[in-house]
């Protein structure tokens, strides 16, 4: 199976007579679906529906899909960074035929001037799969708000009070959809906490300045590696520097009288806190991916029979699709050619006539010891190639 969406990373290391490293490059899309809705992109038989606003996913032919749902990021005001929207990723999610699935894309929480906490982000959903909105950053003398990821602790108007970050993973999901916001310490100059991100909590404010927003999660469901759901950075009045926003669209916090940055649209990033106003949260996003109905399906598996200069590159033909196969083979070489056949150094073909689902193996000789090799299986019928 060819693909750039998610590498299987079946890396194999050997000692003694060392051949090198063999990496099976695979594509993790679920399959067998026909549907409409959102902005459609097609890449080598993979259909990707992107929803940047509310809509409906109309299922014509059911099957399984991969779904990413990111809630809207929390806003920030005079205080801590906004928490990132919740991050929920589901694979092999079954959907029936002739079904309409409501898609909701959460708005970012409202930021701006004022002593109240920032507004919470709106939740996003794909049917029953829901990612919570990010918690607003804490305002003056206030803790951060709970959410998909929690907002950072707020501005303390006097030395002494400590304001905690809001709780992440609210409502509770397994695996967790987010992390807690950072805490504002009871010291002067109000270095506030950063908003939590999908991958890590927001950092606490310290004598070095406002806390950094927690980083988001990287996902390749769109066909490229994109980071989603970063927390907003915390502000600081007169000590150190403001906290940077987390990777994944988190807005930077602000120093002194500056205004915090807004989270990036359609990332679920939290807004950055400021002392003269904070940023809005970034809106959420919903992405659905699947293998187009009628396409063949093939996977790359770990190599076997590994010797000093040879190995068996294994695969599995999961399905021939609904039309006769016209080509089955394996690309391989010292570079990962991704989805472009010409970028691979070699191609080995099978006879596709009368081929049925089952294991595939290609015995490769003449390999160079100590060299990294990549390989990727492909299959083609009249509906396309995967």
C-alpha positions in Angstrom: 0.0 0.0 0.0 1.3 3.4 -0.9 0.8 6.5 1.1 1.9 9.5 3.0 -0.8 9.6 5.6 0.7 7.3 8.3 3.9 5.3 8.0 3.8 1.9 9.7 7.4 2.4 10.7 8.1 -1.4 10.8 11.7 -0.8 11.4 13.9 -3.8 11.9 17.4 -3.8 13.4 19.9 -6.7 13.4 23.2 -7.4 15.0 26.0 -9.5 13.7 25.6 -9.8 9.9 23.9 -6.4 9.8 21.9 -5.7 6.7 20.5 -2.4 7.8 17.1 -1.0 8.4 14.0 -2.0 6.4 10.9 0.2 6.6 7.6 -0.9 5.4 5.7 2.2 4.2 1.9 1.8 4.6 -1.3 3.7 4.4 -3.7 3.5 7.3 -7.0 4.6 5.7 -10.1 2.6 6.4 -12.2 1.7 3.4 -15.1 0.7 1.2 -17.1 3.9 1.5 -18.9 6.3 -0.8 -20.0 9.6 0.6 -20.5 13.4 0.0 -20.1 16.4 2.2 -17.4 19.0 3.2 -14.5 19.8 1.0 -13.4 16.6 -0.9 -9.8 15.8 -1.7 -8.8 12.5 -3.4 -5.2 11.1 -3.3 -4.5 7.8 -4.9 -7.9 6.3 -4.1 -8.1 7.9 -0.6 -11.1 10.2 -0.1 -10.6 13.0 2.5 -13.6 15.2 3.5 -12.6 18.3 5.4 -15.2 20.3 7.4 -14.2 23.8 8.4 -17.8 24.7 9.3 -21.0 22.9 10.1 -22.3 20.4 7.6 -23.6 16.9 6.9 -21.7 13.8 5.9 -24.0 11.9 3.6 -23.1 8.2 3.4 -24.1 6.4 0.2 -22.2 3.2 0.7 -21.2 2.3 4.3 -18.0 0.9 5.6 -15.2 2.1 7.9 -13.7 5.6 8.2 -10.9 7.4 10.1 -12.1 10.6 11.8 -10.3 13.5 13.4 -12.5 15.9 15.5 -10.9 19.0 17.1 -12.9 21.4 19.2 -12.6 25.2 19.2 -9.8 26.7 21.3 -10.5 28.7 24.4 -10.2 32.5 24.3 -8.1 34.6 26.6 -8.4 38.0 28.2 -6.3 39.7 30.9 -4.6 36.6 32.2 -3.7 33.1 31.2 -3.6 31.5 27.8 -6.7 29.7 26.4 -6.8 25.9 26.4 -6.8 24.0 23.1 -9.9 22.4 21.8 -10.3 18.7 22.5 -8.5 16.3 20.1 -10.2 13.1 19.3 -9.0 10.6 16.6 -10.8 7.4 15.8 -9.8 4.8 13.2 -11.9 2.0 11.6 -15.1 3.7 12.7 -18.1 1.9 11.2 -20.8 3.8 9.4 -23.9 2.3 7.8 -25.1 2.9 4.3 -27.8 5.5 3.5 -27.0 7.6 6.6 -26.7 11.3 7.3 -24.2 12.2 9.9 -24.4 15.7 11.4 -21.0 17.5 11.6 -20.4 20.4 14.0 -17.3 22.5 14.0 -16.8 24.4 17.2 -16.1 28.1 17.2 -13.2 29.6 19.0 -13.8 31.1 22.4 -14.1 34.9 22.7 -11.0 36.8 23.9 -10.4 40.6 24.3 -10.1 43.1 27.1 -11.8 42.7 30.4 -11.1 41.0 33.8 -13.4 38.0 33.2 -12.0 34.7 32.1 -11.8 34.1 28.3 -14.7 32.4 26.7 -14.7 28.6 26.3 -14.4 27.2 22.8 -17.3 25.4 21.2 -17.4 21.6 20.9 -17.0 19.8 17.6 -18.6 16.6 16.6 -19.0 13.9 14.0 -22.2 12.2 15.0 -21.6 10.7 18.4 -17.8 11.5 18.3 -17.4 14.7 20.3 -14.4 16.8 21.1 -14.9 19.4 23.8 -14.1 23.1 23.4 -11.0 24.5 25.1 -11.3 26.2 28.5 -11.0 29.9 28.6 -7.8 31.4 30.1 -8.2 32.7 33.7 -9.0 36.4 34.1 -8.1 38.7 36.9 -7.9 36.8 40.2 -9.4 33.7 38.6 -8.4 30.2 37.8 -8.4 28.9 34.2 -11.5 27.2 33.0 -11.9 23.5 32.3 -12.3 22.1 28.8 -10.9 19.8 26.1 -7.6 21.3 27.3 -7.8 23.6 30.3 -7.1 27.4 30.3 -4.0 28.8 32.1 -4.3 30.4 35.5 -5.3 34.1 35.6 -3.7 37.4 36.5 -3.1 38.0 40.2 -3.7 41.6 41.1 -1.5 41.3 44.3 1.4 39.2 45.5 0.3 36.0 47.2 -2.7 34.4 45.5 -2.0 31.4 43.3 -4.4 30.6 40.4 -4.5 27.1 39.0 -5.0 26.1 35.4 -8.2 24.6 34.3 -8.7 20.8 34.1 -8.2 19.2 30.7 -9.9 16.1 29.2 -13.3 17.6 30.2 -15.6 15.8 29.6 -13.4 12.7 30.4 -12.6 10.5 27.4 -10.2 7.6 26.8 -7.7 8.2 25.3 -7.5 11.7 26.8 -8.6 14.6 24.6 -6.4 17.2 26.2 -4.3 18.4 29.2 -4.5 20.8 32.1 -3.6 24.5 31.9 -0.6 25.9 33.7 -0.6 27.7 37.1 0.0 31.4 37.9 2.4 31.6 40.9 1.8 34.0 43.8 4.6 36.4 42.8 4.6 40.0 41.4 4.2 41.0 37.8 1.6 38.2 37.1 3.4 35.7 35.0 0.3 33.6 34.1 -0.1 30.0 33.1 -0.2 28.7 29.5 -3.2 26.9 28.1 -3.1 23.1 27.9 -2.5 21.4 24.6 -3.5 18.1 23.1 0.0 16.6 23.6 1.1 18.2 26.9 -0.1 20.5 29.8 0.4 24.2 29.7 3.5 25.4 31.4 3.3 27.2 34.8 4.2 30.9 35.0 7.5 31.6 36.7 9.9 34.4 37.5 11.1 33.9 33.9 7.7 34.9 32.6 4.4 33.6 31.3 4.0 29.9 30.8 4.2 28.4 27.3 1.1 26.8 25.8 1.1 23.1 25.6 2.0 21.6 22.3 -0.6 19.9 20.1 -0.8 16.5 18.3 0.5 15.8 14.8 -1.9 14.0 12.5 -1.6 13.1 8.8 -5.2 12.4 8.0 -5.4 15.3 5.6 -2.6 13.9 3.5 0.1 16.0 5.1 1.5 16.1 8.7 -0.4 18.9 10.5 -0.3 19.8 14.2 -3.6 20.5 15.9 -4.8 21.8 19.3 -2.0 23.8 20.8 -2.5 25.9 23.9 -2.3 29.7 24.1 0.7 31.3 25.8 0.4 33.0 29.2 1.0 36.8 29.6 3.3 38.6 31.9 3.2 42.2 33.2 6.8 43.1 34.1 9.0 40.0 34.6 10.7 37.8 32.0 8.9 37.2 28.7 5.5 36.2 27.6 4.8 32.5 26.9 4.8 31.3 23.4 1.7 29.5 22.0 2.0 25.7 21.7 2.6 24.1 18.3 -0.8 23.5 16.7 -2.2 27.0 16.4 -1.8 28.3 19.9 -1.5 32.1 20.1 1.5 33.8 21.7 1.0 35.5 25.0 1.8 39.2 25.5 4.2 41.2 27.6 3.3 44.4 29.4 0.6 46.4 27.6 0.6 44.3 24.4 -2.4 42.2 23.3 -2.2 38.4 23.1 -2.5 36.6 19.7 -5.5 34.7 18.6 -5.3 30.9 18.0 -5.1 29.8 14.3 -8.4 29.1 12.6 -9.3 25.4 12.1 -6.6 24.1 14.4 -8.4 24.4 17.8 -5.5 26.5 19.1 -6.0 28.5 22.3 -5.8 32.3 22.4 -2.7 34.0 24.0 -3.2 35.9 27.2 -2.4 39.6 27.5 -2.4 42.5 30.0 -4.3 44.7 27.6 -6.5 42.0 26.2 -6.1 38.4 24.9 -6.7 36.6 21.7 -9.7 34.6 20.5 -9.5 30.8 20.3 -9.1 29.2 16.9 -12.0 27.4 15.4 -12.1 23.6 15.3 -12.1 21.1 12.4 -13.5 17.7 11.4 -11.7 15.5 8.8 -13.0 12.1 7.6 -10.9 9.8 5.5 -11.6 6.4 3.8 -10.6 4.2 1.0 -12.9 4.8 -2.0 -15.4 2.1 -2.7 -14.4 -0.4 -5.3 -10.7 0.2 -4.8 -8.3 -2.7 -4.1 -6.6 -2.7 -0.7 -3.0 -3.8 0.1 -0.7 -3.5 3.1 3.0 -3.6 3.6 4.2 -6.0 6.3 7.5 -6.5 8.1 10.4 -8.0 6.2 11.5 -11.6 6.8 14.3 -14.0 5.7 16.8 -11.3 6.4 20.4 -12.2 5.4 23.5 -10.2 4.7 22.5 -8.9 1.3 18.9 -10.1 0.8 15.5 -10.1 2.4 11.8 -10.9 1.7 9.7 -7.7 1.5 6.2 -8.9 2.6 2.7 -7.6 2.0 -0.9 -8.6 2.1 -3.6 -8.1 -0.6 -6.6 -7.4 1.6 -9.1 -7.0 -1.2 -9.1 -6.9 -5.0 -11.9 -4.4 -5.0 -14.9 -4.7 -7.3 -13.0 -4.9 -10.6 -10.2 -7.1 -12.0 -6.8 -6.1 -10.9 -4.6 -4.6 -13.6 -1.3 -4.3 -11.6 0.1 -5.5 -8.3 3.6 -4.8 -7.1 6.1 -3.4 -4.7 8.1 -0.2 -4.9 11.4 -0.2 -3.1 14.7 1.7 -2.8 16.9 3.7 -0.5 14.4 6.6 -0.4 10.8 6.8 0.5 9.1 7.6 -2.8 5.8 8.3 -1.1 3.0 8.4 -3.7 5.2 9.0 -6.8 6.2 5.8 -8.6 9.1 7.5 -10.3 10.6 8.5 -6.9 11.3 4.9 -6.0 14.5 3.2 -7.2 12.9 -0.1 -8.2 9.6 -1.8 -9.0 8.8 -5.5 -8.8 5.6 -6.7 -10.4 3.3 -9.7 -9.8 1.0 -11.2 -12.4 -2.4 -9.7 -11.5 -4.4 -12.2 -13.6 -6.6 -14.4 -11.3 -4.8 -13.0 -8.2 -6.8 -13.3 -5.0 -6.6 -11.8 -1.6 -3.8 -13.2 0.5 -0.1 -12.8 1.4 2.5 -11.3 -0.9 6.3 -11.7 -0.8 9.1 -10.4 -2.9 12.6 -11.8 -2.4 15.1 -9.1 -3.0 18.8 -9.9 -3.5 21.8 -7.6 -4.0 21.0 -5.3 -1.0 23.9 -3.3 0.5 24.8 -4.1 4.1 24.3 -1.2 6.6 21.8 0.6 4.3 18.3 1.8 5.0 15.7 0.5 2.6 12.0 1.4 2.1 9.3 -0.6 0.4 5.6 -0.1 -0.4 3.1 -2.4 -2.0 0.5 -1.1 -4.5 -2.5 -2.6 -6.3 -4.5 -1.1 -9.2 -7.9 -1.8 -10.9 -10.2 0.4 -13.1 -11.2 2.4 -10.0 -7.7 3.6 -9.2 -4.5 2.6 -7.4 -3.7 2.3 -3.8 
